[in-house]
């Protein structure tokens, strides 16, 4: 069973991503939950506490995913798993992005939230970088940043018929080509 804090964070994250941090009030978040006002404001007396908790939950979800899904030397499979995790978080959970990326790219977030978001961003980059290094990709950190930005930005298709699986195959072909090219040059 989902606990009240987690339920509130899931709703708040979606609202923050759709409307921005400044546009979403605590009252509007409360109105979209199924908790009493006393419980809501006992758990989160300030919006900054709620944003921080949402970030921590996003980080916890990703760390659990890594522990359960990332295998030692199946680099392409691991990158596909990372892609599918993002796809699940954004498309199937009907979010419009990931909270940590919105905060990293925001100029008006608190320093505390920025550092948490930056830590999560660095964890994602590090994990992708590890997989690309396993494929012998030169400049793997740069490609990791490009890859993370690519998978974050493909979730805004122009129509409802966008083929996310075909997009994965395109990314996979790109990764394999870069890996083979590097092996040929070396």
RAQUIVEN-V141009 format. One record per backbone hydrogen bond with DSSP energy under -1.0 kcal/mol. CO is the residue of the C=O (numbers start at 1). NH is the residue of the N-H. If there is no record, write none. Layout:
CO&NH, CO&NH
This chain:
3&7, 4&8, 5&9, 6&10, 7&11, 8&12, 9&13, 10&14, 11&15, 12&16, 13&17, 14&18, 15&19, 16&20, 25&29, 26&30, 27&31, 29&32, 30&33, 36&40, 37&41, 38&42, 39&43, 40&44, 46&50, 47&51, 48&52, 49&53, 50&54, 51&55, 52&56, 53&57, 54&58, 55&59, 56&60, 57&61, 58&62, 59&63, 60&64, 61&65, 62&66, 63&67, 64&68, 65&69, 66&70, 73&75, 74&78, 75&79, 76&80, 77&81, 78&82, 79&83, 80&84, 81&85, 82&86, 83&87, 84&88, 85&89, 86&90, 87&91, 87&92, 88&93, 90&95, 98&102, 99&103, 100&104, 101&105, 103&106, 110&114, 111&115, 112&116, 113&117, 114&118, 115&119, 116&120, 117&121, 118&122, 119&123, 120&124, 121&125, 122&126, 123&127, 124&128, 125&129, 126&130, 127&131, 128&132, 129&133, 130&134, 132&137, 133&136, 139&143, 140&144, 141&145, 142&146, 143&147, 144&148, 145&149, 146&150, 147&151, 148&152, 149&153, 150&154, 159&162, 163&167, 164&168, 165&169, 166&170, 167&171, 168&172, 169&173, 170&174, 171&175, 172&176, 173&177, 174&178, 175&179, 176&180, 177&181, 178&182, 179&183, 180&184, 181&185, 182&186
